[in-house]
Every structure is written in structure tokens, then in C-alpha cells.
């Protein structure tokens, strides 16, 4: 469904001139095929490249090398708008806030309809937003949790073939996380949505058909949760073990 | 009789398809075109003959007054002095505004000087739109002034907008707030080409418990410029806030200076100001919903000025 072929993305450091041989790859030669209708969780240490990979798929960042194929079509060079029209949707970790644009406006744009009934159907389908969200402005007055729910609604409203959720649980209260997982699973099963969730949250990892662990911009593991658990336990101890190499009494206060 | 241009301008400034219902006073090219009064709203020409006095009886509720101005005569610069006396305990809406239609190379303009005296416990909503249309090359100039005096517990909400077509605008808003009164001003201005707009705002919070919120939204396109100056002066325990945001596009220029003056220890005054391009995260979000770059920009601007 979605194929990543040897994709590389370099840091755009101002101090590092391109071509001087010192470019740092944030995504370093990743190849992977996401199959239609499956649920993937991408996880890994902070700064490992998870969000960057998700943004490369959406076209928010442009790959420096390699190819991105959607249902066999090369979308490597097509812009965000066209990827959205091709059925890729993206839910941002830190959603944009707008002065004067309401939740209803965003859902109407996403669903390409102004019909009140259809907009209400979407809110009902999402379930975690109440109807009075519709007329709220998506501005700084919304709480972190409220805006994340609206972000989720706008993603689902697109009826995407491929939905990417970057840290969907950020700012969400504990009581909403499980309903959110159920919602994404329901979208997967009822609409055949290929789902990619970038998360550290146990609930999303448990819900995934396939776990992908990224470390230092590379695929570190792909497989089920059982296989991933020892690696995740190890990674959760310390992200800097490579530096001190586990030296005893290294004065590490992390 | 309204001709096609009059109708176009009335639609643009006051959302009117024809003559309004209720009280109205329509001024065209410096002269009275039509007037209607009601049992509770009296409109009369002032003694100097250069404006009108609108008197609203105490306890008048739910009525509206339309006072649009049309300037379509080449070379005309119309100046009008209007006074509004809003009776105690009343609740009314005033729809004002000026539409210029320029069809020649001569400049045309309008200066509306509006004074509002809002009685105790009265509520006034004031909506003012400024629009300039036409194919002529003459400059279109609009210099409005509002002076608002709020008595005890009076409330005023003022929506002032100038969305396109005006070459030069020089606005002055002044207000004095009595005890427990409140004033909300929302100003929306869009300039393009070589247009310029300046807005000066002087609000004095005199009464104990008075409140004001001044919101300015500016969109500055092309080579245009907008300057926004706002001063809140607190002379009692009161609350005041200024929120001024400007979006700059192309080579637009903006100067924004909010100023707070507290002359009472219990005054609470705040301001927030921002000037900048459209935020990238906003554009990317809307494009990720399938909008093109241009469509995303239009949505953001439309929302910002709504």
C-alpha cells in the first residue's frame, strides 16, 4: 500500500554545508512496506526520527534520497495537497491554532461538505468530541486535549486510505486514551484504513498489528509486541547507553 | 430612488437589498436621500445642517437604525457630524458605514464624526463597514472618528471593518467609560496595493469597575501599510485589554504600538500584540486537508478577519 524505498533525510543544519561529507542523516536508508488495512505503531527513543519519518510520508518534509510509493504510484515529489487528495491524512502532534476558524470549518474542509447532517455524522462517528465543539474557534483558548480531539476528527473526516497519527495521546486525559484507541481500531476495521500511529503509549503499541522501532534514524525492529518488549525495556532504561557503554559509576543522573 | 450603484454600495456597507425596515437615514453625495423615524427613534438634522442627531427613547429594546452613507460623485469629500443619544435601559443596534464608488480620476472621500452618548444600563451594538468600489483611478479616502461616552453600567460593542478598496484611511476612536460600563471594540482592516490605514485609539477608564477589550486584526498585502496605536488609561479600579494582530503578506508594513497607563493602584491592564506572516503550521495543516496553498491562505485570512 505504502512503500518506502531506501529513504534518507538529512538534517538541514546551517553549520553543515551540503556536499561536505558531514551531513547527518536523521532518517538513514529506511525501506519498509505498509500493507493495506493494517495498524502500525512507530516507536523508539526521543529524537530517533519517528516524527520525521511520518512527515516524510505526508510530504511535509521532502526526502533527500529514495522513493515513496502509494499503491504503486511514485509520490516522492508530489506536494502535501496532492498527497491529501490521494488519500493520505495526518494528525499533528502539536496542532495549529487559528484565529476565526472553527472546528466546523476544519471538518467541512476535511470532509469537503458544508452539509450540517454530514458534519454531525462525523462528530458522532469520532465519538470523543461533543457537538458543542463544532462552533468553537480552534484558537489558543482550547485546551491541549480539546484541540487534539478536533485534530483527530479532521483526520477521520477525510476518510483516508492511510491515516498517520503523530503522538495522538499528547494532552489527552487517561480516560480518553482507550476510547481513542478503540476509535482508530474501528476506523481500521470498518473502513479498511491503513493506520500509522507514532507513540510511546502502551495502549497504542498493544493495539498495533506491527510495531516498528526506530533508533538513530534506522529501522531497529519490526514485528509484534512480544518481540519488541525486551528491546523497549532496554531502550527505556537509557537512551545514552552507547555513549557511556554502561560504565559503572559514570556519574549519570538521567 | 436608489440606482444600481446605490444598491451595490448599500449591499456592501449595510447588507441591505433595498430601503431598510425601521428607522434609517441614508445620505448620498452629501445630501439626504431618505429618512424614516419610529415611535422610539427620532432622527433630525442638526442645527449646523452638517449632520444628524439620533435620539433613542429610554427603554427602547430590540430596534435597529441604519445610517449608511454613499459617495459616488466625482471629486466629492463629504464631512458629516452625527450624534447618537441612547436613552437609559435601551438595547439597540446601529448599522453605519460608508460606500464610495469611484468612477473617475478625481479623489473622493468621506469623514464621519460620530459621537455616542450611551445612557445608564443601555446596550448599544454598532456595526460600521467601509467599502470602496468602482473602476476609477481617483483616490478613495475615509477618515472616520468615533467618540463614545458610557454612563453607569452602559455597554457598547463596536465592530469596525474596512475590507478592501480604500486608498487612505485615518481613524480615531475615543472613549470615556463610566462606572461598571464596558466597551468592546473589534477593528478589522485589510489593505492592498499602495493603500495606507492608520488607526488611533484612546480609551479612558474613568469609572470604578469599568472594562474594555480592544481587538485589532490587520491584513497587509502588496505594498500597503497599516499603523495601529492604542492607549488605555486607567483612572479607577478597572480592567482593560488590547489584542492587536497583524498578518503581513508581500511587502506590507506595519507599526503597532499598544500603550497602557495606570493611574490607579487597582487598575488591571494587559496587552498582546503580534506581527508576522501567516504561520507555516496553519498553512501545512490546511494543505494536509487537501487545500492548495492559495486556498489555505484565503481561509486563514477570511477567518482572521471574521
Interface residues (C-beta under 8 A of the other chain):
Chain A: X58 X60 X79 X80 X81 X84 X85 X89 X90 X92 X94 X95 X96 X97 X98 X99 X100 X101 X105 X106 X109 X110 X112 X154 X158
Chain B: X217 X245 X279 X281 X282 X284 X285 X286 X287 X288 X289 X290 X291 X292 X293 X299 X300 X302 X303 X304 X305 X306
